[in-house]
Amino acid sequence: MSAIPWICRPCLLRSLRPLRRRQIRFQTSLASNDALSTALLSRARTVAAEHDQLTQKLAAGFDSKTAKKLGEIGPVSTALADWDKATASLSELQSLIHDPTTDPELRELAADDMISTADELAAAARSLKTSLVPKHPFANLPCLLEIRPGAGGSEAAIFAGDLLRMYQAFCSRSGYRTSVLKLESADILGSESTLAEAVLEIESAGAYGLFRCEAGVHRVQRVPATESKGRVHTSAVSVLVLPSFPSSGAAEEMDLENPESDYYVDPKEVRTEIMRARGAGGQHVNTTDSAVRLTHLPTMTSVSMQDYRSQPKNREKAWQLLRSRLAQARREKREEEMVQMRRNVVGVAKMGRGDKVRTYNWGQQRVTDHRSGLTVHGLDDVMDGGMTLEKVMESVRTWLMERDVEALVAEEEESKNGK
């Protein structure tokens, strides 16, 4: 066994310097990738100044609205303080390293600290970006998932049922309350029933913020059960995510009676039609006029409901669905100008109900999300609503947050240029 040669400390430090310099450059480059734009930093300092003013106001006397606002912008002030602290530390370390009078050993210690400080700066920048993004107005609400087959005939209708079961399994595993608000079946093929339309209500608070990433067109590539020659078919299913508004208990908070609110629907602008229910359902169907169809005349948005035995219950659920669709449409219309601005500034396309968002490939056991770019090969776990599906959804939520940051930068720059 050969002896380990003795190396003096100065020689060891000199031998490590090239490696350490490369590591420092790598870490600082990561920090620069997370650097804040001038527009975002300006917004953060404005919000932090408002936070200081509200703090002083609250110290003079308690006010519930002031306290609520203070809580909302508090994370921005905290994140900015962390960012300022890390920036100052990094600047001091850089000055120490580049100062020719600095002791060599002290310079090496500063280099070590600089690596960890660069990590802290990058984390603070990401935290500040996240805190600056305005919270989606529907984020805390329950939601409705509307699932409809698109191109692909009976295979699309079968896959629509697969997606419904996937979301139900995911909610069951995650502890989210669900109920099927609407379920319309198509023809029966073999042992599998096809789905014409389903509306799954996820009743837990915050469901909209969690499932917002699922909106769009989901494609499936597989050999259908009815395919005799073993050819792979591509079919599509659309998923629409809507906010769900409880019929009672939250009307004041959501401002359902304010004509300027997204949530308001004027009953005088809604035509109500009572019809006889159709389809499977036992002796009750085709014996009473329990089905309800509502049409919002200004937009000609129409919803129908016949899944309940009671006409009042069908009417209540139809109103809930109509209100949700109109609120989502109004929100999308207001966001369109910002989407266009974002597209002009950063070249990002709008994600909506008509866009292909995800592909499920049975042959390769692969799921690819076309927004985040993530590909996973745990297809069975995805369809079972497992952790692999959560991984895909989380990647899209991160992607959405990054798009929101880009929109925020575009808004700040547009505001700055307009002054």
Secondary structure, 3 states (H helix, E strand, C coil): CCCCCCCCHHHHHHHHHHHHHHHHHHHHHHHHHCCCCHHHHHHHHHHHHHHHHHHHHHHHCCCHHHHHHHHHHHHHHHHHHHHHHHHHHHHHHHHHHHCCCCCHHHHHHHHHHHHHHHHHHHHHHHHHHHHHCCCCCCCCCCEEEEEEECCCHHHHHHHHHHHHHHHHHHHHHHCCCEEEEEEEEEEEECCEEEEEEEEEEECCCCHHHHHHHHCEEEEEEECCCCCCCCCCEEEEEEEEEEECCCCCCCHHHHCCCCCCCCCCCCHHHEEEEEECCCCCCHHHCCCCCCEEEEEECCCCEEEEECCCCCHHHHHHHHHHHHHHHHHHHHHHHHHHHHHHHHHHHHCCCCCCCCCEEEEEECCCCEEEECCCCCEECCHHHHHCCCHHHHHHHHHHHHHHHHHHHHHHHHHHHHHHHHC
